[in-house]
Amino acid sequence: MNNSYPHSQEDQDRYSDEISLVDLATTFIRRRRVFYVVFLIFTLGGLAYALQASNKYEYVSLVQVAQKGGDVSLQPPAVVIATLENRWLPEVQTAYRAKNDTKLPFSISFNNPEGTGLIQLTSETALEHGDDVKAAHAALIDYLSRYQAERIKQDRVSLERQMKSAETIIEALRGQPDTGEALAAAIQRVAGLESALENLDETEVLVQSRQSAEKTGPKRSLIVILATLLGGMLGVFMVFMAEFGANVKMQLAKTRTIDD
């Protein structure tokens, strides 16, 4: 007949070191006040934050980058976004810090809707920072518009120079024998340059700092739920940390008694 009880002192010592569910439950009940305190602190703290947090709204600006004609952008949208993020946004942040002695209280993200030449600027913040969002978006759009206007100007000057050169060639070819093909090619080139010149479109602001109709945050119920869960987990942890501390203190007291 099998015997489930340990047969040796070694087995007894091994089983005595194991902690049963009864021991855990007993420890939790004995230290339950620690759990209550931690749980209430986090739950009430999360509730207070959820009630006091300001409503947030989304602000969106939409810009059509300069076009060379058709759906061809003057610059690839990815290049425009990289320039906004790494050149002009830091300038806006620095200017805000210099004026207000604090960092910009919101972030600005940039996105290019797939298959378009549009650049979308998005920020989420409380209503009290709405004017700051509008100023920041306006500054970034102004940087972009002025930069691309200069590029458009350069392209226009280049095209006009090429047209003038082609027209000079046409005048030289007219009346000359056996120049029909060359003349036709020159005339066709002028027509192409004129079309390219007409199709140059500067940056267009479609939407600027449009505020969302509905608030986007904070998600108060989610905050309370997370605070409750965190309070419960930390409460359990602190229960066993308190028990551990008490056992260590008791062991040290016994050691001192033996030493004395």
Secondary structure, 3 states (H helix, E strand, C coil): CCCCCCCCHHHHHHHHHCCCHHHHHHHHHHCHHHHHHHHHHHHHHHHHHHHHCCCEEEEEEEEECCEEECCEECCCHHHHHHHHHHHHHHHHHHHHHHHHCCCCCCCCEEECCCCCCEEEEEEEEEHHHHHHHHHHHHHHHHHHHHHHHHHHHHHHHHHHHHHHHHHHHHHHHCCCCCCHHHHHHHHHHHHHHHHHHHCCECCEEEEEEEECCCCCECCHHHHHHHHHHHHHHHHHHHHHHHHHHHHHHHHHHHHHHHHC
